[in-house]
Amino acid sequence: MARRGENIYKRKDGRWEGRCVIGKKPDGRTAFSYIYGKTYTEVKKKLEICKADRTQAKTMDRAQEVFRDGTLGAWMEFWLDGVIKPEVKHSTYAVYRGQVERHILPAAGKLNLSDISNKTMEIVYNAILDKNISTSTAQNICKRFMAALCSARDRNLISSLPVLPYKKKKYNRKKPRFMTLEEQKRIEKKLDERNSKDLAVLLALYSGSRVGECCGYTWQDFDPLAGGIHVSHSIQRVTLFHQQKQKTKLILTETKSDSSRRFIPLPRFMVQILVQFQKENKATGSDYIFGAGRKAMDPRVLQYYLTRVTESIGLRGIHFHTLRHTFATRFMERNGDVQALKEILGHSSAKITLEWYGHSTKQHIQKSMLKLNRLTA
């Protein structure tokens, strides 16, 4: 007997049979393609491939019908909503759409898709640079543009691709901004651990949590017995498109990547502070550690608050991500293991961790040098 919602049956001869809709017969009846296999799982996988191929064929037919002689703007709209949106997170889609609407469409949106050339790519690139946008960002937008054109070529809407209007250049990665020990002490003296925003800043300093992760922490994530906190989601403010009244919205999303889902062990004092904070705020019934009720704290609010606190003590240029860099630097200064830091920060590889935090502070270098003694003394 077939499972509900599936056209997969076990035959009398012991084999499994699956049916995939491929269209209509001349008499109007549904036409099927039949798939066979020794196991249910084998047939199910084959059916999924058949359905995917069918969906892709329909998409390509629609694209060719609508956009072969259409404008670049029409194609970009189709690419964003028909190709990109189903495959990426809402926040990523918002970034892509923002780049298209702010930079690509104003420069070339009215051109015919078939007329896109090397000159078009140069126009788009120069138009972005004229807005005082960094070279690396401008190049990333052009790569996004090229990805959309590759998708159009795959659907036989264009025969060739333009070349990128710049030569690949390796940029020296800037060292992360982190606070010195004295700066960190000044900030910590300013923090009141009974205040939710101050406690969020303190937690970031001793866990390396991102701002969206801090805002997304719930009391269910906190495990005082294990002595740490689980990172499973993040709060982000994303742009809403085709909305007249509300331009942005707070959403609860999955973590930045699979490696970002992790458990962060916390220092004992930090666990004790969170336990006490939970007792004192139990009456509010808040789901979020730093929110109110079922409403999470806005990452922008937390960032603005940190800016006010740091500027009040004479520190400038401190962003919430600076706290993450500071935590990593303190961890390495205390001879922390790179692999352990990689797990705590949620990096996909230790190579990334080393590239960002393989440096040493002047104070750490000086202490290391003072430990050296003459061997023949």
N, C-alpha and C positions, 0 to 999 in steps of 0.2 A: 504494500500500500504506500502511496506517495505521501511525503511529509507535507503538512499544510503550506500552501504558497509555492510549492516546487513541483516541477514536471519531471520527477525522478522516480522510477519504479524498478522493483526487482522482478526480473523475468523468471519464468518457470525453469529455464535452463541454467539459472544461478547467476547470470550476468545482470548488470544494472543498465537501465536505459534512461536516457534523458532527452527531453524535447526542447528545442530552442526556436522561438518564433523568428522567421526570416522574411515575412511579408504576407501578401495576399495572393490567392489563386485567381485565375480569370473569372471563376464563378463567385468570387467574393469571400470564399472560405479562407480560414487562416492556413498559411503554409508553414510547415515545421521542418527543421533539420534534426535528424536523429543521431544521438551520440551514445556509444556503448563503452562499458568498462567492466573490470573485474570487481571493483569496489565502489561503494557509494561516493567516497571522497574523490576518487579518480574522475568519476562522471561529473561531480559538482564543480571541480576545477576546470574541466573542459567546457562546461556550460558557462562559467564565469568569463572565460576567454572569448567564447562565441558571442556573448552578450556585449562584452566590451568592444569587440571588433564591429559589431552591429551599430553600437552607439557612436563610435568614432566615424563610421561611414556616414551616418545620418548627419553628424556635425559637419563633416567635410562637404557633403552635398549642400547643406544649408549655407555654409560659408561661401561656396563657389557661386551659388545662386544669388546671394544678396550682395556680396562684396567684390566680385570680380571687376566691376567697373565703378566701384564705390570710392568714397574718400578715405583718407588715412584715419580721420576722426571716427568714421563709422566702424572701421576695422578695429581700432583701439578699444572702442566700446565693447565690441563682440569679444575681443581677446581678454579684456578684464573680467567680464561677467560670465563668459562661456568657457574660458580656458583656465584662467588664474583663480577665480573665486572659489571654485569647488575643490581646489587642491591645497590652498594655504589657509593659515589662520586669519581671522578677521583683521587683526592688527597689521599683518603683512599686506593684506589686500588694500588696507587704507593707505599704507605707504606707497604702494604701486600706483594706486589711483591718484593720489595727491601729486606724484611726480608727473604723471601723464597730463593731468588737467592744468597744472601750473606751468609746465615747461614744454612738453612735446606738442600738445594741441595748439597753443598760441603761436608757435613757430611754424608748424607745418600741417595742422589738422585739416585745412581745406583743400590740400593737394590730393590728386587722385593717387590711390594706393599704387597703381602701376607706374606712376611717374616718380616714385621715390628713387633718389640717386645718391651718389657720393656727395654732391653739392647740398642735398637736403640734410644729410647727416652733419655736414659742416655748419649749416645754418642753425640747426638745433643746438649743437655744441657751443657755438659762439654766443647764441642768445642766452644760454644758461650762464656762461662766464660773465656776460655783461651785467648780470644781476648780483655780482660780487659773491658768487657761490664758489666754494673751494674747488680746485681742479679735480681732486679725488671724487667729490660728490658729483660733479658734472660728468665725469667719466662713468660713474656707476649708473647715472640716468641714461646715458647713451647705450650702455650695455643692456639696460632694461628695454630700450627702444629696439635694439638689435634682436633681443629675444622675441619680441612681438612680430618682427619682420620674419624671423626664422619660422615662426608658427604659420605665418601667411604663405611662406614658400612651401612648407610641408603640405599645405592644402591646395597647392598649385595655383595660388592667386597671383604670385609673382615668380618670375623665372630666375632672378639673381638677387644677391644681397649687396648693399653698399658696404664700403669698408669703414672701419672706425676712423674718425678724423684726428687721431692722435697716436703717438707711438707709446707702446707700453713702457712704463718707467717705474722702477722700484722706489717706493717712498720709504724713507727712514722712519720707523715707528717712533713716535714721541714717547719718552718715558712717562709712566703714569704719575699724576700729581698725588702725593701722599703727604700726610702731616708729620712733622717732626714730633719727638716725644714731648717737647715743651708745648707745642701747639695743641696736641691731644690732651695734655693735662689741663690746659686752659679751658678747653671745651667741656671736658668732663666735670670740672668744678662749677660750670654754668648749668649743668643738667640737673633736673629734679626728677628722680626715678618714679615719683608718684604721678607725674604728668605723662599722658600717653605719647605725646609727640617726643618728649625728651627720652622716654624709655625706648621708643623706636630707633632714635639716633644711637643710643647706647648699645642696643642689640646689634645694630649694623656694624658698630665699631668692634664688636667682639664675636661676630659670626660671619662677616663678609656678605651678608644678605643684600640683594638688590632692593631698590626702593619699592618696586612693584611686588616683590616677594614679601617685604615687611608689611605692606598694606594688605596683603592677601592672607596673612597668618590668622588662623582661627585657633580657638582653645583646643580643638581636637588635634591640631597639628603638634601642640606642645605636649611632650612626654616627660614629666618630671622624674619618673622612675628610671627611665633610660638616660636621663640627663641631657636632653637635646630637643630639637624641633625638626619636624618633617617639612620639606619643601615640595609641594605638589601642584601649586597653582600660583597665579600672579594677577594683580589688579593693574589694568591699563586703561588710559583714557585714549580712545580712538576717535577719529573723525568719521562722522556719518555723512554720507552723500545722498543727494536727492531728498534732503530734509530741509524744510524752510525754517522751522522754529529752533530746533536744537542742532547745533553743529558738531558737538562732541558728546561722548557718553562713556561712563565708566563700565568696564566689562570685566568679568572674571574669566581668565584664559588659562590654558595649560602653560606649563613652564616654557622658558625660552627654547629648550631642546630636551631630548630624552635624558641627557646627562645632567641636566639641571634638576631633575627629580632626585632628591637626595635626603639624607638625614645628617643634620649638623649637630655634633656634640657641642655643648655649651660649657663655659667655665662654671664652676660650682656657684660662685657668687651671682652669676647671671640667672641660673636656675632658681636660686633663692629669691631673687628680686621678682622674677615672673610669678612664682608661687604666691608671694605676698601681694603682688598687684592683682592677681586673680581673686584672692580672698577679699580684698578691699572693694573690688568692682563686681563682685558676684551678683549684687542686687540689681545691677543694670541689665543683666541677662544678655550681654553682647555676644554674638557669635564670633566676631572678629576681635583679636587681641587689642588692636588699636583703632577699632571702629565704634560705632554706636548702634546697638541692636543688630539688625541684619544689613546695615549699611557700612561698607568699608571706608577707610580713610582714603581721600584722594591723594595720589602720589604727588600732584602739583602742590597741594597744601603742605605736605611734609617737606618738599624741597624748598618752598618759600620760607617755611619756618626755620629750616636749617640756615638759610641765607641770613635771616634776621639775627639769629643767635650768633653766628660766626662774625658778622660785621659789627655786632655790638661789642665784641672784644678785640676788634681791630684786625680780623682775618678776612681776606677777600679771596674770591675764586674757589671757595670750597663748595663742591657739589655733593649730592648724596653718594655718587659713585666714588668720590674721594674717600669716603669712609671704608668702602670695600677695598680700595687700594691700600689704605692705611692698615687695615686688619692684616692683609696679606704680607705687608712689609714687616709688621711686628712679629708675625708668625715665623717668617724666615730669619729675622734677627735673633730669635730664640732657638735657632737651629732646628726649625721645624722641617719635616720631610716633605719634599716636593710632591710626591705621589699623594700624601695625605692632604696637602693644600689643594691639589687638583680635585680631590673628592669633595672637599668642603665647599670650594667655590663653584663646583658643577661644570668644570671645563671638560671638553671632550677628550683632551689628551694632555699629558704632562708637558709636552713640547710648548703648548700655548702658555701654560703656567710659567715655564722657565723663561720664555720670551718676554713675558710681562714683569715677572718678579724675580728674575735671576740676578738682579742688581743688589748692591749693598749700600746702606746709608753711610755718610761720612763718619758718624759716631761709631757704627759697627766696624768699619774698616780700621778706625783708630784703636778701638779696643783689641781687635785681632792683632794689630801690629805690636801693641804693648805686651802681648803675651809671648812674643818671640824673644828668646835669650840666645846669647852667643854659645855655640856648641863647645868651644874650647875654653870657656871661662872657668 
